[in-house]
Amino acid sequence: MNCFKFAVINPLLHSELRLKIMVALDSLESADFMYLYQITDSTRGNLSTQITTLKDAGYIDVSKSGSTGRFSRTVCRITNRGREALKAYEEGLRRLFSEQVPQQDESTTMTG
């Protein structure tokens, strides 16, 4: 019996928008909501939802400050936990693409 298993990748970071947010924050000291909105080509509602998801996971910190017109300024920063998760996600993808899947054992072939 074959015990091969694919590398595990973090499903939380596998979302395209959450991944874009994390990659942006990994390369910046911080980014405000409007900047992330512009570079991710997202809707405001979806971006807000994904930021909350990342914040709840402990991957980013979110702070609100001052007021620009009717709204406060929302600023996001990646946490150490978020950086580690992003690095592990990248390594998992690399392993996934480089893995050699073993040949199927004929004794485990199911017939229909």
Order of alpha helices (4+ residues) and beta strands (2+ residues): alpha-beta-alpha-alpha-beta-beta-alpha
